[in-house]
Amino acid sequence: MDMGLAYKEAIALNEQDDLFAYRSKFFGGDEKLIYLDGNSLGRLPVESKAIIERSVKIEWGERLIRSWNEDWFTKNIELGDKIARIAGASEGEVVITDSTSVNLYKLAHAALRCKKDRTRIVTDELNFPSDIYIFQGLLKEFGEGYELIVVPSRDGMTIDTSDLKETINDNTALVSLSHVAFKSAFRYNMKEITSLGHEKGAMILWDLSHSIGVVPGELNESNADLAVGCTYKYLNGGPGSPAFLYVRKDLQDKLSSPIWGWFGEKNPFDFELKYRPGEGIKRFLAGTPPILSMKAIEPTLDMLNEIGMDRIRRKSVLQSELLLMLASEFLYPLGFQSGSPIDPEKRGSHVSLRHPEACRICKALIDPEIGDTVVIPDFREPDNIRLGITPLYTTCTELFMAVREIRNIVENRLFLKYSPGKDMVT
Ligand SMILES: Cc1ncc(COP(=O)(O)O)c(C=O)c1O
């Protein structure tokens, strides 16, 4: 296939895209900027900016403390219910609070306490490092006899179910995995792995950070126990927007958060000196939520619920298949290979392309002096160019143009002028 034909195909796919109109609900869609990093920090929804401006001007500026009773106090539960629909959970099972790392700590701690005669945590080496640090810290806290088993990947990209199966034993308290791996986009079969853990009596805690908003949720269908996830990637909540946590309904009264803050108390404004855990999911809250940041998440939740996750997934698969097809046609001959599973069933919504010069290629893509457009991907050690697909705003022609830019940079060795060192944030 030649480039001209591939471009025509991409245009035709844009024309058939029934979600195309959603792109105009985000800032930056008309600029000469191909943003393929929505899996790190999503674009700004037009409505989120308006909501923040209104909240600052009226709720904070004019209504002041009265806003807590007018809109703020129950917002984390209300938005939690909207996330629940996206994550395949039920009302009252999800709440917005804290960061993903802190939520992971709270829920993993609660699981270890609940399964107190068991001392093993199982995770895998594709998991996000922060999750693994949390488990290491927990083991230190729980003391001797506790162990963390990090299941290795045979190919650096996927995890073999049989390796997990071998590791989950009768002593396993908790299995905690990323639903979609941050580097390779490898996606676990949530139902299969959850029942694998349950067969051995372990609890399962999923990190949904890289799947929420792009992969239909299956928490209830899988009978998953616990989950956490962030809102600044595909939920477009903005930098540092608060995370969410899920606890299956029947477990809520059996588990206890290790952080007994007043927002998790039965009635914080009783100012009782003896802590009484709140009803249901509320007991997993700790302190005052960041209202402005939390409010910015709502427009994307509404868009996703309006569209439905099956349609989102359909576009995500179509686009990631297109990207891999373009890569195999135009980039594999230049020394690239896929760093993501080829089977879409085993993949989330980003695609990693591996090349020995990945770091310098990323720098050239971002440099406005090179090529016709700025392309923003991200780099992940040691050689991955990660390209995120956000069905709400990514277009098929953008994927084509990104591949064309990468090809131009490698074919003409334009990356040579950049130093090989990484920037502070990649
Ligand atoms: C899969 C995964 N888990 C956890 C985190 C950490 O999230 P936070 O910084 O909100 O604690 C991230 C951050 O990108 C992530 O990608």
The ligand as an ORCA input file, in Angstrom:
! r2SCAN-3c Opt
* xyz 0 1
  C      -1.591      1.917     36.407
  C      -1.286      3.035     37.344
  N      -1.430      2.846     38.670
  C      -1.146      3.830     39.547
  C      -0.717      5.063     39.132
  C      -0.386      6.106     40.148
  O      -1.428      6.996     40.245
  P      -1.405      8.218     41.280
  O      -0.262      9.069     40.913
  O      -2.732      8.875     41.074
  O      -1.269      7.661     42.640
  C      -0.576      5.317     37.766
  C      -0.111      6.620     37.282
  O       0.031      6.905     36.132
  C      -0.856      4.268     36.855
  O      -0.703      4.440     35.532
*
